[in-house]
Amino acid sequence: MDDRTLVTLLHLRAIGDATHRDLSLTTEMSDDGNRLLAPAREGSDFIVSGRMISLLMTQISESRYLADVFEELFSAEGNELYLKPVSDYVRVDREVAFATVVESALRRRECAVGYRLRADAAADPGHGVRINPDKRQRVRFAEGDRLIVLAES
């Protein structure tokens, strides 16, 4: 089954290259070893493996309410993760607790799950991304920093 998936993925990439279109592709591989044959292109492809599915199922078995969260995230409609300017939520160049950012997002009917500091993007192994930081953590945001929010489009 992975053979056909790999061939289809390569054809779709070739079509995208020929038409000068950037295609975002999601591919499912049964065998994690085959994933190495078609590495994801940076920022455009996502390869779902059996390992990811098993991790999701483990999470759901431990906390049943997460099934609704995953269903919302993986459905074509509904909420999605976005990177939005942090300046839309709090003032920049002054220190704030992440709890303040979370409250600001809630007022917009969004859920803040992290942030990305532009200044740390090049040197930091995580590219400046912080997911689920302590709500008491104080942060000094600057212009160009992004808030990671779960929101409707």
C-alpha positions as CSV (number, residue, x, y, z in Angstrom):
1,M,0.0,0.0,0.0
2,D,2.8,2.4,0.8
3,D,4.3,1.8,-2.7
4,R,1.2,3.3,-4.3
5,T,1.1,6.1,-1.8
6,L,4.8,7.0,-2.6
7,V,4.2,7.0,-6.3
8,T,1.1,9.2,-5.9
9,L,3.0,11.6,-3.7
10,L,5.9,11.9,-6.2
11,H,3.4,12.5,-9.0
12,L,1.6,15.3,-7.0
13,R,4.9,16.9,-6.2
14,A,5.9,16.8,-9.9
15,I,2.6,18.4,-10.9
16,G,3.1,21.1,-8.3
17,D,6.6,21.8,-9.5
18,A,5.5,21.8,-13.2
19,T,2.7,24.3,-12.5
20,H,4.8,26.4,-10.1
21,R,2.2,25.8,-7.3
22,D,3.0,25.1,-3.7
23,L,0.9,22.1,-2.7
24,S,0.3,21.2,0.9
25,L,0.1,17.4,1.0
26,T,-0.9,15.0,3.8
27,T,0.3,11.4,3.3
28,E,-0.4,8.3,5.4
29,M,2.3,5.7,5.6
30,S,1.7,2.3,7.1
31,D,5.3,1.6,7.7
32,D,7.4,4.3,9.4
33,G,10.5,3.0,7.6
34,N,8.9,4.0,4.3
35,R,8.6,7.6,5.5
36,L,12.3,8.1,5.0
37,L,11.8,7.3,1.2
38,A,9.7,10.5,0.8
39,P,10.8,13.0,3.4
40,A,8.4,15.9,4.0
41,R,9.2,19.1,2.3
42,E,9.7,21.9,4.8
43,G,6.4,23.5,5.8
44,S,4.3,21.9,3.0
45,D,4.0,18.1,3.5
46,F,2.8,16.2,6.5
47,I,3.2,12.4,6.7
48,V,0.9,10.6,9.1
49,S,2.3,7.3,10.3
50,G,0.8,4.4,12.3
51,R,2.9,5.7,15.2
52,M,1.1,9.0,15.2
53,I,-2.3,7.3,15.1
54,S,-1.3,5.0,18.0
55,L,-0.1,8.1,20.0
56,L,-3.5,9.8,19.4
57,M,-5.4,6.7,20.4
58,T,-3.3,6.5,23.6
59,Q,-4.2,10.1,24.4
60,I,-7.9,9.5,23.8
61,S,-7.9,6.3,26.0
62,E,-6.4,8.3,28.8
63,S,-8.7,11.4,28.4
64,R,-11.8,10.7,26.4
65,Y,-12.6,14.4,26.1
66,L,-9.6,14.7,23.8
67,A,-11.5,12.8,21.1
68,D,-13.6,15.9,20.5
69,V,-10.5,18.1,20.4
70,F,-8.7,15.9,17.8
71,E,-11.9,15.6,15.8
72,E,-12.1,19.4,15.6
73,L,-8.5,19.8,14.7
74,F,-8.5,17.1,12.0
75,S,-11.8,17.9,10.3
76,A,-11.9,20.0,7.2
77,E,-14.2,22.6,8.9
78,G,-13.9,24.2,12.2
79,N,-11.0,25.5,14.3
80,E,-7.4,25.5,13.1
81,L,-4.0,26.6,14.4
82,Y,-2.9,30.0,13.3
83,L,0.1,32.2,13.8
84,K,-1.2,35.7,14.5
85,P,0.6,39.0,15.3
86,V,1.0,39.1,19.1
87,S,0.4,42.9,18.9
88,D,-3.2,42.1,18.1
89,Y,-3.5,40.7,21.7
90,V,-1.1,42.6,24.0
91,R,1.2,45.6,23.8
92,V,4.7,44.8,22.6
93,D,7.9,45.9,24.3
94,R,6.6,45.4,27.8
95,E,6.7,42.3,29.9
96,V,3.4,40.4,30.4
97,A,2.4,37.0,31.9
98,F,1.4,34.4,29.3
99,A,-1.9,34.2,31.3
100,T,-2.7,37.8,30.1
101,V,-2.1,36.7,26.5
102,V,-4.4,33.7,27.0
103,E,-7.2,35.9,28.5
104,S,-6.8,38.3,25.5
105,A,-7.2,35.4,23.1
106,L,-10.3,34.1,25.0
107,R,-12.0,37.5,24.6
108,R,-11.7,36.9,20.8
109,R,-13.1,33.4,21.2
110,E,-9.6,31.9,20.5
111,C,-7.4,29.6,22.5
112,A,-3.7,30.7,22.8
113,V,-1.5,27.6,22.9
114,G,2.0,29.2,22.5
115,Y,4.0,31.8,20.7
116,R,7.0,32.3,18.4
117,L,9.7,34.9,19.1
118,R,11.1,36.2,15.8
119,A,14.4,37.2,17.5
120,D,15.0,33.5,18.5
121,A,13.9,32.0,15.2
122,A,17.4,31.6,13.7
123,A,19.5,30.6,16.7
124,D,17.0,28.5,18.7
125,P,16.7,24.8,17.8
126,G,12.9,25.2,18.2
127,H,12.9,28.3,15.9
128,G,11.6,30.5,18.7
129,V,8.5,28.4,19.2
130,R,7.1,27.8,22.7
131,I,4.1,25.5,23.1
132,N,2.1,25.4,26.3
133,P,4.3,27.7,28.3
134,D,3.6,28.2,32.0
135,K,0.8,30.7,32.4
136,R,2.9,32.5,35.0
137,Q,5.8,32.9,32.7
138,R,6.6,36.5,31.9
139,V,7.5,37.4,28.3
140,R,8.6,40.5,26.5
141,F,7.2,40.4,23.0
142,A,8.4,42.5,20.1
143,E,7.0,43.5,16.7
144,G,7.0,40.5,14.4
145,D,6.4,38.0,17.2
146,R,3.5,35.6,16.7
147,L,0.9,34.1,18.9
148,I,-0.1,30.5,18.2
149,V,-3.9,30.2,18.5
150,L,-6.6,27.7,17.9
151,A,-9.3,29.7,16.1
152,E,-12.0,29.6,13.4
153,S,-10.9,30.9,10.0
